[in-house]
């Protein structure tokens, strides 16, 4: 059981919250803890892509020290995306649209990305546990232009200016609740079921970019028990564990 009483380290400006998490783990005895920043000078997303870190948005990393089998670590992406989605839902005034989760780790509103996740293994002392950084970026009031996948922010979509620290309080509670329910994989089937209820482009034709740069098209049928994306294409079903849904559908 993870306690909800979590220390928060706040910075005006740092290179990235995940990098600072790495620097702090050798000095810390109490886990988990949050690292948040007003500005990141070297924020990054998946595949080491630059993450535009605009002041006023949420940029934070939850740092865990956890005993876990490595094959269960990718499950944290689904847990985290659900926690972000449910946090955003708390601010919704209209039922005219649905906050969606995009495989493997993005949050979508009106076909535009408003949040992303980067989970990394950190280097720390100890053989019996893992140090993990769950990096989260949420466009609260601003969003970057000319992105590979169209982006948006919550101020535009919800019509409300959300304060970073208020969002952190709600997100932290949702994320810890989800992780405690997960029980290191025991309840992952129920997590996946909840994730699929809000899955972006489920049962629709999608285009996917694979790690080698190849683009394939097919119908997104669902997820297997491990969270792999099941794609129907060329008269067969294939499971993908890496790749991403491409915008030009």
C-alpha positions as CSV (number, residue, x, y, z in Angstrom):
1,X,0.0,0.0,0.0
2,X,1.4,3.4,-1.1
3,X,0.8,6.3,1.3
4,X,-1.0,9.4,0.0
5,X,1.2,11.6,2.2
6,X,3.8,12.4,-0.5
7,X,6.6,15.0,-0.4
8,X,6.8,17.4,-3.3
9,X,10.0,19.0,-4.6
10,X,9.2,22.2,-6.5
11,X,11.5,24.0,-8.9
12,X,11.3,27.2,-10.8
13,X,13.4,25.8,-13.6
14,X,15.3,22.6,-14.1
15,X,16.5,20.5,-17.1
16,X,13.7,17.9,-16.6
17,X,11.8,16.4,-13.7
18,X,12.9,12.9,-14.6
19,X,16.5,14.0,-14.6
20,X,16.1,15.6,-11.2
21,X,14.4,12.4,-9.9
22,X,17.6,10.5,-10.8
23,X,19.7,13.0,-8.9
24,X,17.5,12.9,-5.8
25,X,17.2,9.1,-5.3
26,X,20.6,8.8,-3.8
27,X,19.7,11.4,-1.2
28,X,16.3,10.2,-0.3
29,X,15.1,7.6,2.1
30,X,11.4,8.2,1.9
31,X,9.5,7.1,-1.3
32,X,7.5,7.9,-3.3
33,X,7.9,11.7,-3.9
34,X,7.0,14.2,-6.6
35,X,9.3,16.5,-8.6
36,X,7.5,19.4,-10.3
37,X,8.8,22.4,-12.2
38,X,7.5,25.6,-13.6
39,X,9.9,25.3,-16.6
40,X,11.9,22.4,-18.1
41,X,14.8,23.3,-20.4
42,X,15.3,19.8,-21.6
43,X,11.9,18.1,-21.2
44,X,11.5,14.9,-23.2
45,X,8.8,12.4,-24.2
46,X,8.9,8.9,-25.6
47,X,11.8,8.1,-28.0
48,X,13.7,11.0,-26.4
49,X,11.6,13.5,-28.3
50,X,11.6,17.1,-27.1
51,X,8.6,17.9,-24.9
52,X,7.6,21.5,-25.1
53,X,7.5,22.7,-21.4
54,X,5.5,25.9,-21.3
55,X,5.1,27.8,-18.0
56,X,1.7,27.3,-16.5
57,X,1.4,23.7,-17.6
58,X,1.9,20.6,-15.4
59,X,5.3,19.1,-15.6
60,X,5.9,16.5,-12.9
61,X,7.5,13.1,-12.0
62,X,6.4,10.6,-9.4
63,X,9.3,8.7,-8.1
64,X,8.8,5.1,-6.9
65,X,11.0,2.6,-5.0
66,X,9.1,-0.6,-5.6
67,X,9.7,-4.4,-5.5
68,X,8.3,-5.5,-8.8
69,X,9.0,-8.0,-11.6
70,X,10.2,-6.1,-14.7
71,X,7.4,-7.5,-17.0
72,X,4.8,-5.6,-14.9
73,X,6.4,-2.2,-15.3
74,X,4.7,-1.3,-18.6
75,X,1.4,-1.7,-16.9
76,X,2.1,1.5,-15.1
77,X,1.5,3.4,-18.4
78,X,-2.2,2.3,-18.4
79,X,-2.6,3.1,-14.7
80,X,-1.1,6.5,-15.2
81,X,-3.1,7.4,-18.3
82,X,-6.3,6.4,-16.5
83,X,-5.4,8.5,-13.5
84,X,-4.8,11.5,-15.7
85,X,-8.0,11.0,-17.6
86,X,-10.0,10.8,-14.4
87,X,-8.3,13.9,-13.0
88,X,-9.2,15.8,-16.2
89,X,-12.8,14.5,-15.9
90,X,-13.1,16.2,-12.5
91,X,-12.9,19.6,-14.2
92,X,-15.3,18.9,-17.0
93,X,-18.5,21.0,-17.1
94,X,-19.9,19.6,-20.3
95,X,-20.8,16.1,-21.3
96,X,-20.4,17.0,-25.0
97,X,-17.1,15.3,-25.4
98,X,-15.1,12.4,-23.8
99,X,-11.6,12.4,-22.6
100,X,-9.8,9.5,-24.3
101,X,-6.7,7.5,-23.7
102,X,-4.5,6.8,-26.7
103,X,-2.3,3.7,-26.8
104,X,0.2,3.5,-25.4
105,X,0.4,6.6,-23.2
106,X,-1.4,9.8,-24.4
107,X,-4.5,11.6,-23.4
108,X,-6.8,13.0,-26.1
109,X,-9.6,15.5,-26.2
110,X,-11.4,16.2,-29.5
111,X,-8.7,14.3,-31.5
112,X,-6.0,16.4,-30.0
113,X,-3.3,15.4,-27.5
114,X,-3.3,17.2,-24.1
115,X,-1.0,15.0,-22.0
116,X,1.7,12.4,-22.3
117,X,3.7,10.0,-20.1
118,X,7.3,8.9,-19.9
119,X,8.2,6.0,-17.6
120,X,11.9,5.4,-17.0
121,X,14.0,3.1,-14.9
122,X,16.3,5.1,-12.7
123,X,19.7,3.9,-11.5
124,X,19.9,3.3,-7.7
125,X,21.5,1.1,-5.1
126,X,19.7,-2.1,-4.3
127,X,19.0,-5.4,-6.0
128,X,15.6,-6.2,-4.6
129,X,13.7,-3.2,-5.9
130,X,13.3,-0.9,-8.9
131,X,13.5,2.9,-8.9
132,X,11.0,4.2,-11.4
133,X,10.2,7.7,-12.7
134,X,6.7,8.3,-13.9
135,X,7.0,11.5,-15.9
136,X,3.8,13.4,-16.7
137,X,3.2,16.4,-18.9
138,X,-0.3,18.0,-19.1
139,X,-1.1,21.1,-21.2
140,X,-3.1,23.0,-18.7
141,X,-3.2,26.5,-20.3
142,X,-0.9,26.4,-23.3
143,X,0.1,23.9,-26.0
144,X,2.8,23.7,-28.6
145,X,2.2,24.3,-32.3
146,X,3.3,22.3,-35.3
147,X,3.5,19.0,-33.4
148,X,3.5,15.6,-35.1
149,X,0.1,14.8,-33.5
150,X,-2.2,17.9,-33.1
151,X,-2.2,19.2,-29.6
152,X,-4.5,21.2,-27.3
153,X,-4.7,22.4,-23.8
154,X,-7.3,22.1,-21.0
155,X,-8.1,25.9,-20.9
156,X,-9.1,25.7,-24.6
157,X,-11.2,22.5,-24.2
158,X,-12.7,22.9,-20.8
159,X,-12.9,26.7,-20.5
160,X,-11.3,26.7,-17.1
161,X,-7.8,27.8,-16.0
162,X,-6.5,25.0,-13.8
163,X,-3.8,25.8,-11.3
164,X,-0.8,23.5,-11.4
165,X,-0.8,22.7,-7.7
166,X,-4.5,22.0,-7.6
167,X,-4.1,19.6,-10.5
168,X,-1.2,17.9,-8.7
169,X,-3.2,17.3,-5.6
170,X,-6.0,15.6,-7.5
171,X,-3.7,13.7,-9.9
172,X,-1.6,12.4,-7.0
173,X,-4.6,11.0,-5.2
174,X,-6.0,9.4,-8.3
175,X,-2.7,7.9,-9.3
176,X,-1.9,6.5,-5.8
177,X,-5.5,5.0,-5.6
178,X,-5.0,3.4,-9.0
179,X,-1.6,1.9,-8.0
180,X,-2.9,0.5,-4.8
181,X,-5.9,-1.1,-6.6
182,X,-3.5,-2.5,-9.2
183,X,-1.6,-4.5,-6.6
184,X,1.5,-4.9,-8.8
185,X,-0.4,-6.7,-11.6
186,X,-3.0,-8.6,-9.6
187,X,-5.9,-6.4,-10.8
188,X,-4.4,-5.4,-14.1
189,X,-7.3,-7.1,-16.1
190,X,-9.7,-4.6,-14.5
191,X,-7.4,-1.7,-15.2
192,X,-7.3,-2.8,-18.9
193,X,-11.1,-3.1,-19.0
194,X,-11.4,0.5,-17.7
195,X,-8.8,1.7,-20.1
196,X,-10.7,0.2,-23.1
197,X,-13.9,2.0,-22.1
198,X,-12.1,5.3,-23.1
199,X,-9.8,3.9,-25.8
200,X,-9.1,6.3,-28.7
201,X,-10.1,4.8,-32.1
202,X,-11.1,1.4,-30.7
203,X,-12.8,-0.7,-33.4
204,X,-11.8,1.9,-36.0
205,X,-9.3,1.9,-38.8
206,X,-6.0,3.4,-37.6
207,X,-2.5,4.0,-39.0
208,X,0.5,2.9,-36.8
209,X,4.1,3.9,-36.9
210,X,6.4,1.1,-35.9
211,X,9.9,1.5,-34.3
212,X,11.6,0.9,-37.7
213,X,9.5,3.8,-39.2
214,X,7.2,1.6,-41.2
215,X,3.5,2.7,-41.3
216,X,0.8,0.1,-41.3
217,X,-3.0,0.4,-41.4
218,X,-5.7,-1.8,-39.8
219,X,-8.5,-2.0,-37.4
220,X,-7.7,-1.5,-33.7
221,X,-9.5,-4.5,-32.2
222,X,-8.4,-4.1,-28.6
223,X,-5.7,-5.2,-26.2
224,X,-4.3,-8.5,-25.1
225,X,-3.8,-9.5,-21.5
226,X,-0.4,-7.7,-21.4
227,X,-1.6,-4.5,-22.9
228,X,-0.4,-5.2,-26.5
229,X,-2.4,-3.6,-29.3
230,X,-4.3,-6.1,-31.4
231,X,-4.5,-4.9,-35.0
232,X,-6.4,-6.6,-37.8
233,X,-4.6,-6.1,-41.1
234,X,-3.9,-8.1,-44.2
235,X,-6.5,-10.7,-43.2
236,X,-4.8,-11.5,-39.9
237,X,-4.5,-10.3,-36.4
238,X,-1.1,-9.0,-35.0
239,X,-0.2,-7.9,-31.5
240,X,2.1,-4.9,-31.2
241,X,3.9,-3.9,-28.0
242,X,5.7,-0.9,-29.4
243,X,4.7,1.8,-31.9
244,X,2.1,4.5,-31.8
245,X,-1.1,5.5,-33.4
246,X,-0.4,7.9,-36.2
247,X,-2.5,11.1,-36.8
248,X,-2.9,10.9,-40.6
249,X,-5.8,8.4,-40.5
